[in-house]
Amino acid sequence: MKNKLLVGICFLLSLFSVAQTNQLLFKTSYGNFKVVLYDFTPKHRDLILDAIKDEVYQEAFFNRIIENFVVQGGEHDNDIAERETNLPLESRLRLLPEFDERAFHKLGALGAGRDENVDKASFLNQIYFVVGKPVNITDLEKIEHQKNIKFTEQQIQTYLTQGGLPRLDYDYTVFGEVIEGLEVLLKISKVAVNNEDYPIDDVSFRINVLK
């Protein structure tokens, strides 16, 4: 039943991807998966495409993995904090958020990491994938009340059937999603980690642009 659900999800995602311009191939030490970038979050789309051209993600690692939460890669929070220790706030490079109701934290969503800056602006070279957990209608209603937001019918149905991390919506920018090979991402999300969420064994990846 679980495998049928994954196949169904990936089929729906592949239909959605036809309308978008760019696709990426993530080649990992656990297998490969494909990602579509959203045209309606163009600044984040172009940010990662430029980073790939600059070979930022050619010898990268998923370095923060939390089962039922996220698989995060690229520049780690600790490395960014150390690099920026003596930089004034105005000199710390970030990309302003791009929030769109079509881009939300469902299973397989691709997001941009950030720190606690008041603008909710993204790090330039840190990404994460949503693994998330099951969500019920009570969870969604509670989040709506706490954050003073209203989930769309599409968001509600997707969260109820697939799960995800709705509490991150409108706080972190989502700019793409997995359209093929979701099972690889789920496998990565279950690797052994230490008490700081670093994988015990390296999980490497590189990104190629498919189109």
C-alpha angles and dihedrals in degrees: 000000000000092000091050090052091052091049090050093049093049091049092054091046092051090055090052092049093063090075094053127081108219134051129182134202116217109204108197137173087251097049138286135292135180128233133193120212118219118242089206091066095051100161093056091041091054092043094061093040090054091046090053090051088052089051093241091140101038096097101019135140139217095235105169116049124172118176113235090013123056146328106218129190146167121048110012123232091242093053092048092049092050093048092050098042095114098030119108115237093255091058096053106102116229138155117235114244125266110206120187128164089232090059110068140143101272123145109297096016117151114224140175119244123228144170127242096285114149094236092058086231120169132246111248099231108026125095137173139192123219117239095161128159140259115303129203132196092258090058091052094047091050092051091048090054095044096047099031092235135127121224117221121239090253091052092048095050093045093049093047094050102034107020123217139154108299092165088073095057115121090010100073127032117246112199107166147359144221111267100174134022098028089154089065091056091048090051090052091049090062100052119123115268137183126244090279093053094253112141112252088224120037117263104203129189142175129193128226124188110236096184 
